[in-house]
């Protein structure tokens, strides 16, 4: 079915704005070059075919462990293996690029991300993650209270954030301009609620919210927050301020790809509380690079390139009494290959386990169905110059640039961290589908020009010259971008069941935390690799 431009813009940007955009004849503006890049949907859907194939006898290889999936969890598992002098392993990644949603690309100007683009400075207790930062030469000792110090050039430089509202850019994400006394009072009361949970401790001294999730309290008072939505929690506290609701909704869309009323209240509070040491202190600073978390991907991958097999999709994982057999297909050569392993580490999204693990195919565990994901798309716009401010007093271009009246997340400026403040730049635009009905079908049913039109039309709210400045737009569609921490998922027992090794298969993915963060993928990699190494 062919949709009109108005229907597409209405679906993605809202009817009033779509009507205004169509009336302005913006489709007559010059259109840049570009293409859809990234994941091969047809390759991914091979998993759903439940193929039973026979690997030729001479195409089997023995290896101590196979890692399934080359995202952060898979790469960190390999890193941990090597740290423990366990080097007999192979890593299988179905795509032609490593890194999953943390992957990046390079250009003649700077690198740029295709997904995750920052890592908050970890607390001192997160020793293994800090050891990775040390290895990458990002740190410079510790502070007087023992917290890790990251070199200034790797911390997000100012200005960090701005928001576009009714024709003007303003500093920070909470919209202070025009706020009423009641807005200000409610924002202050909201901060008191956040401070309460930051300072809260259970009988064992555990925090309600901290990274990684495994260290969070399981006390009934804390986990009860998972049973309601973040929107319902705000309303239960008598909050009504539109600005506060927008601020919280932006937070859940940004970290979870969900709207306020789709997100567990526990997850909503986790966003605001988990990276603040104590009330009154700032949240942990961001470590970032032009290429985003691709810097970590490249560092981890450089160490194991000889053990990595790209364009290799695992078709079936067969556990047995003495080990695990992994059957895979090279999607470029169509060659079938098999690995006889002692152990396998499943580092792919958990929902795929029902398609890959032989026993799960015939008797799917109930807990796997609990893991739901949502769709996104990311666009990188290559600009020959910076957009001109519409007003001389506009707050200047920042690292993170958000449009208040848009369902998108706005864009990150890739040259910001390099201090390149003039001339050509790359803007990375993020649009979460927010678990809407038929979101994946809607996303993959549109072509490059349809989605590029959405991006340019959306950004034209703030940048009237965006069409003239943009030379190219490349777009990546993520059908299963991240886990959805909806109400009554995080603490219903499914995550704990999914973490339990099944025979000789161990599991490591950020899905297992219910929160799609680098730190969570890294934690589960350390845990799963540690289980295997310690057993040996």
C-alpha positions in Angstrom: 0.0 0.0 0.0 1.4 3.4 -1.0 1.0 6.2 1.5 0.8 9.9 0.7 3.5 12.3 2.0 0.8 13.8 4.3 0.0 10.4 5.7 3.6 9.6 6.4 4.4 12.9 8.0 1.3 12.7 10.0 2.1 9.3 11.3 5.7 10.3 12.4 5.4 14.0 13.2 1.7 14.6 14.0 -1.2 15.8 11.9 -1.0 19.6 12.6 2.7 19.8 11.8 2.3 17.5 8.7 -0.5 19.7 7.3 1.6 22.8 7.8 4.7 21.2 6.2 2.7 20.1 3.2 1.2 23.5 2.8 4.7 25.1 2.9 5.6 23.0 -0.2 8.8 21.9 1.5 8.9 18.9 -0.9 10.1 21.3 -3.5 13.3 22.0 -1.6 16.5 20.4 -2.8 16.8 16.8 -1.7 20.2 15.3 -0.7 21.7 12.0 -1.6 21.8 9.0 0.8 20.7 5.4 1.4 19.4 2.9 3.9 22.4 1.3 5.6 23.0 -1.4 8.2 21.2 -4.6 9.1 20.1 -6.9 6.4 16.5 -7.7 7.4 16.3 -10.8 5.2 19.4 -12.3 6.9 17.9 -11.7 10.4 14.7 -13.3 9.4 16.6 -16.6 8.6 16.2 -17.2 12.3 12.4 -17.5 12.0 12.7 -20.3 9.4 13.8 -22.8 12.0 16.1 -24.5 9.6 17.4 -28.0 10.2 20.6 -28.4 8.2 23.4 -30.9 7.9 26.9 -29.6 8.2 29.4 -31.5 6.1 31.7 -33.6 8.3 34.8 -31.8 7.3 33.3 -28.4 8.2 33.1 -29.1 12.0 35.7 -27.4 14.3 36.3 -27.9 18.0 36.5 -24.9 20.2 36.1 -24.5 24.0 33.5 -21.7 23.7 31.3 -20.0 21.1 30.0 -16.5 21.7 26.8 -15.8 19.8 26.4 -12.1 19.0 28.9 -9.3 18.5 27.3 -6.4 20.4 28.8 -5.0 23.6 27.9 -8.1 25.6 29.6 -10.5 23.1 32.7 -8.3 22.8 33.0 -7.8 26.5 32.6 -11.6 27.0 35.6 -12.1 24.7 37.5 -9.4 26.5 36.9 -11.1 29.9 38.0 -14.5 28.4 41.2 -13.0 27.3 41.8 -11.3 30.6 41.5 -14.7 32.2 43.9 -16.4 29.7 41.0 -18.3 28.2 41.7 -17.9 24.5 40.0 -20.9 22.8 36.8 -19.3 21.6 35.1 -17.9 18.5 32.7 -15.0 18.2 29.9 -15.2 15.6 28.2 -12.0 14.3 25.5 -12.1 11.6 26.1 -8.6 10.3 29.1 -7.4 8.3 29.9 -4.8 11.1 30.6 -5.5 14.7 29.0 -3.7 17.7 25.3 -4.0 17.5 23.5 -0.8 18.5 26.9 0.7 19.6 28.4 0.5 16.1 29.8 3.6 14.4 31.2 4.8 11.1 34.0 7.1 10.0 34.2 10.0 7.6 36.8 12.5 6.4 35.6 14.9 9.1 34.9 12.8 12.2 33.5 9.5 13.3 29.8 9.3 14.0 27.5 6.8 15.9 24.7 4.6 14.7 23.2 4.2 18.1 24.6 4.5 21.7 26.7 7.6 22.0 27.9 8.0 25.6 28.8 6.2 28.8 28.3 7.8 32.2 31.4 7.8 34.4 31.0 4.6 36.5 30.9 4.7 40.3 34.1 3.4 42.0 32.4 0.1 42.9 32.2 -0.9 39.2 35.8 -2.0 39.2 35.8 -4.2 36.0 34.3 -1.5 33.9 36.9 1.0 35.3 39.6 -1.4 34.4 38.5 -1.2 30.8 38.6 2.6 31.0 42.1 2.3 32.4 43.2 0.0 29.6 41.9 2.6 27.1 43.9 5.3 28.8 40.8 7.4 29.6 41.4 7.8 33.3 43.8 9.8 35.4 43.6 8.4 39.0 40.9 8.9 41.6 39.4 11.8 43.6 39.8 12.2 47.4 36.6 10.1 47.9 37.9 7.3 45.7 35.8 8.1 42.6 37.4 7.5 39.2 38.7 10.6 37.4 38.3 10.6 33.6 40.6 12.8 31.5 38.8 16.1 30.7 39.1 15.7 26.9 36.8 12.6 27.1 34.1 14.2 29.2 31.3 15.9 27.3 32.2 19.5 26.7 29.9 22.4 27.2 27.3 23.4 26.1 25.9 19.9 26.7 22.1 20.3 26.1 19.6 22.7 24.6 15.9 22.5 23.7 14.0 24.2 20.9 10.6 25.7 21.9 8.3 28.0 19.9 11.0 29.3 17.6 13.9 29.6 20.0 16.7 27.5 21.4 17.1 27.5 25.2 19.7 26.0 27.6 19.2 22.6 29.3 16.4 20.1 28.8 13.9 21.2 31.4 12.0 24.2 29.9 12.5 27.0 32.4 11.5 29.8 30.0 7.9 30.8 30.6 7.5 28.4 33.5 4.7 29.4 36.0 5.2 29.5 39.8 3.3 26.2 39.9 5.6 24.6 37.3 8.6 25.6 39.4 7.0 24.3 42.6 6.2 21.0 41.0 9.6 20.6 39.6 11.1 21.3 43.0 8.7 18.7 44.5 9.7 16.2 41.9 13.4 16.7 42.8 12.5 16.0 46.4 11.0 12.7 45.4 14.1 11.9 43.4 16.3 12.8 46.4 14.2 10.5 48.6 15.0 7.5 46.4 18.6 8.5 45.9 19.1 8.4 49.7 16.8 5.4 50.3 18.5 2.2 51.6 17.0 -1.2 52.4 17.8 -3.3 55.6 21.0 -4.6 53.8 22.2 -1.1 52.9 21.4 -1.5 49.2 20.2 1.4 47.0 16.9 1.2 45.2 18.5 2.3 42.0 22.1 1.8 40.9 24.1 0.6 37.9 24.2 -2.3 37.4 20.6 -3.3 38.1 21.9 -6.5 39.8 23.0 -4.4 42.7 19.6 -2.8 43.2 17.5 -3.6 46.3 14.8 -6.3 45.9 12.9 -4.9 48.9 9.1 -4.9 48.4 8.9 -1.1 48.7 11.3 -0.5 45.8 10.2 -3.3 43.4 6.5 -2.4 43.9 7.2 0.6 41.7 7.5 -1.8 38.8 3.8 -2.6 38.9 2.6 0.8 37.7 3.6 3.2 34.9 5.8 6.2 35.4 2.9 8.4 34.3 0.6 6.8 36.9 3.3 7.3 39.6 3.6 11.0 38.7 -0.2 11.4 38.9 -0.3 9.6 42.2 2.0 12.3 43.6 -0.4 15.0 42.3 1.9 16.2 39.6 0.2 18.0 36.7 2.8 20.3 35.2 2.9 19.9 31.4 6.6 20.8 31.5 7.4 18.2 34.1 5.5 15.5 32.2 7.3 16.4 29.0 10.7 16.3 30.8 9.9 12.8 32.2 8.5 11.6 28.9 11.6 12.7 27.1 13.7 10.7 29.6 11.8 7.5 29.0 11.8 8.0 25.2 15.5 8.7 25.3 16.7 5.7 27.3 13.9 3.2 26.7 12.2 4.1 23.5 8.9 4.2 25.4 6.4 6.9 26.3 5.7 7.9 29.9 2.7 5.7 30.3 4.4 2.7 28.6 7.3 2.7 31.0 7.5 1.1 34.4 7.7 3.6 37.3 10.8 1.7 38.6 12.5 2.3 35.2 11.5 5.9 35.2 13.0 6.6 38.6 16.1 4.5 37.7 16.8 7.0 34.9 16.9 9.9 37.4 18.4 8.2 40.5 20.9 5.5 39.5 23.8 7.7 38.6 23.7 10.2 41.4 25.9 9.3 44.4 23.8 11.2 47.0 21.2 13.9 46.9 22.4 17.4 46.1 25.2 16.1 43.8 25.2 16.2 40.1 24.6 13.1 38.0 27.8 11.3 36.8 29.4 13.1 33.8 29.2 11.6 30.3 32.2 10.0 28.6 31.7 10.6 24.9 33.5 10.6 21.5 32.5 11.8 18.1 31.8 8.1 17.1 29.9 7.5 20.4 30.3 4.1 22.0 31.8 2.9 18.7 35.1 3.8 20.4 34.6 1.0 22.9 33.5 -1.4 20.2 36.6 -0.7 18.2 38.9 -1.1 21.2 37.3 -4.4 22.2 37.2 -5.8 18.7 40.8 -4.9 17.9 41.9 -7.5 20.5 39.9 -10.4 19.0 39.6 -9.8 15.3 41.3 -13.2 14.6 38.5 -14.9 16.6 35.6 -13.0 15.0 33.5 -14.3 12.2 31.3 -11.6 10.6 28.5 -12.3 8.2 28.0 -15.6 10.1 24.6 -16.3 11.5 24.0 -19.0 14.1 21.1 -21.2 12.7 20.9 -23.7 15.6 22.4 -24.2 19.1 22.2 -27.8 20.2 23.0 -28.5 23.9 23.9 -32.1 24.8 25.4 -33.9 27.8 29.0 -33.0 27.2 28.8 -29.6 25.5 27.1 -27.6 22.8 27.0 -27.8 19.0 26.6 -24.5 17.1 25.5 -24.7 13.5 26.1 -21.5 11.5 25.9 -20.1 7.9 28.2 -17.7 6.2 25.7 -15.4 4.6 28.2 -14.3 1.9 29.4 -17.7 0.7 26.4 -19.8 1.9 28.9 -22.2 3.5 27.6 -24.2 6.4 29.9 -24.6 9.4 29.7 -26.2 12.8 31.5 -25.8 16.1 31.7 -28.5 18.8 32.0 -26.5 22.0 32.2 -27.1 25.7 30.2 -23.9 26.4 28.2 -21.3 24.5 27.5 -17.7 25.6 24.3 -16.4 24.1 24.8 -12.7 23.7 22.0 -12.0 21.2 18.6 -10.4 22.2 16.8 -12.9 24.4 13.7 -13.2 22.2 15.9 -14.9 19.5 16.6 -17.8 21.9 13.3 -19.4 20.9 14.5 -19.5 17.3 18.0 -20.7 17.9 18.2 -23.1 20.9 16.9 -26.5 19.7 15.1 -27.3 23.0 13.5 -23.9 23.1 12.1 -24.4 19.6 10.1 -27.4 20.7 9.3 -26.2 24.2 9.6 -22.4 24.4 10.1 -21.2 28.0 7.4 -18.8 29.1 10.0 -16.3 30.4 11.4 -15.7 26.9 8.0 -14.3 25.7 8.3 -11.6 28.4 11.1 -9.9 26.6 9.6 -7.2 24.3 11.7 -4.9 22.1 10.9 -1.7 20.2 11.9 -0.2 16.9 13.9 3.0 16.2 15.6 4.6 13.3 18.8 6.7 13.3 19.8 9.1 10.5 23.2 10.8 10.0 23.0 14.1 8.2 26.1 15.4 6.5 26.0 19.2 6.5 28.3 21.5 4.5 27.9 24.2 7.2 26.1 24.9 10.5 22.5 25.9 10.5 22.2 29.7 11.1 20.5 30.8 14.3 17.1 32.4 13.7 17.7 34.8 16.6 21.0 36.3 17.8 20.2 35.4 21.4 19.5 31.8 20.6 21.4 29.4 22.8 24.2 28.0 20.7 24.6 24.6 19.1 25.2 22.0 21.8 26.1 18.3 22.0 22.5 17.2 22.5 19.8 19.2 20.7 16.2 18.4 21.4 13.0 19.7 19.8 10.3 20.2 22.5 7.3 19.8 20.1 8.7 16.8 18.2 8.2 13.0 18.8 11.9 12.5 17.8 14.8 12.9 20.3 16.4 15.6 18.2 20.1 15.1 17.3 23.6 14.9 18.6 26.4 17.0 17.0 29.3 14.7 16.2 31.9 17.5 15.8 31.1 19.0 19.2 33.5 16.8 21.2 36.4 17.7 18.8 35.8 21.4 19.4 35.0 21.9 15.7 32.4 24.7 16.1 32.3 26.0 12.6 31.8 24.7 9.1 30.8 21.2 8.1 29.4 18.8 10.6 27.5 15.5 11.0 24.2 15.5 13.0 22.9 12.1 14.3 19.1 12.1 14.5 17.2 9.6 16.7 13.6 8.6 16.3 12.0 6.0 18.7 8.8 4.3 17.5 7.7 4.0 21.2 6.3 0.5 21.0 3.3 1.7 18.9 1.2 -0.8 17.1 2.8 -2.3 13.9 5.8 -0.1 14.5 8.3 -2.4 12.8 6.0 -2.9 9.8 5.5 0.8 9.5 9.3 1.5 9.7 10.4 -1.2 7.3 7.5 -0.5 4.9 9.0 2.9 4.1 11.9 3.7 1.8 14.9 5.9 2.3 13.3 9.0 0.7 10.2 8.7 2.9 12.2 8.5 6.1 14.7 11.2 4.9 11.7 13.5 4.3 10.5 12.9 7.9 14.0 13.8 9.2 14.3 17.0 7.1 10.7 18.1 7.7 11.1 17.6 11.5 14.4 19.5 11.7 13.0 22.3 9.6 11.0 23.4 12.7 14.3 24.7 14.1 16.5 25.0 11.0 14.9 26.7 8.0 18.1 26.1 6.0 18.4 22.4 6.7 17.6 21.4 3.1 20.2 23.7 1.6 22.9 22.6 4.1 22.4 18.8 4.0 24.4 17.1 1.3 23.7 13.5 2.3 21.4 11.5 4.7 22.1 7.9 5.5 19.5 6.0 7.6 19.7 2.9 9.7 16.6 1.1 10.9 16.7 -0.9 14.1 13.7 -3.3 14.2 14.6 -4.6 17.7 16.6 -1.7 19.0 16.3 -2.2 22.8 14.4 -4.0 25.5 11.2 -2.4 26.7 11.0 -1.9 30.6 7.2 -1.8 30.6 5.2 -2.1 33.8 5.5 -5.5 35.6 8.4 -6.8 33.6 11.5 -5.8 35.5 10.7 -7.7 38.7 8.3 -10.4 37.6 11.0 -13.1 37.7 11.5 -13.4 33.9 14.9 -11.7 34.0 16.2 -14.0 36.7 15.0 -17.1 34.9 16.6 -15.9 31.7 20.0 -15.4 33.4 20.2 -19.0 34.6 22.4 -21.2 32.4 20.6 -23.7 30.3 22.7 -26.9 30.3 25.9 -25.7 28.8 24.5 -22.4 27.4 25.2 -19.2 29.4 23.4 -15.9 28.8 24.7 -12.4 28.5 22.9 -9.4 27.1 21.6 -6.0 28.4 18.1 -7.5 28.0 18.8 -9.5 31.2 18.7 -6.2 33.1 15.6 -4.9 31.4 17.5 -1.7 30.8 19.4 -1.3 27.5 22.7 0.3 28.7 26.3 -0.3 28.0 27.0 -1.0 31.6 24.3 -3.7 31.8 25.6 -5.5 28.8 29.1 -5.3 30.2 28.0 -6.6 33.6 26.3 -9.6 32.2 29.3 -10.4 30.0 31.5 -10.4 33.1 29.0 -12.6 34.9 28.6 -15.2 32.2 32.3 -15.3 31.2 33.1 -15.6 34.9 30.7 -18.5 35.3 32.6 -20.4 32.6 36.1 -19.5 33.7 35.5 -20.2 37.3 33.9 -23.6 36.5 37.1 -24.6 34.6 
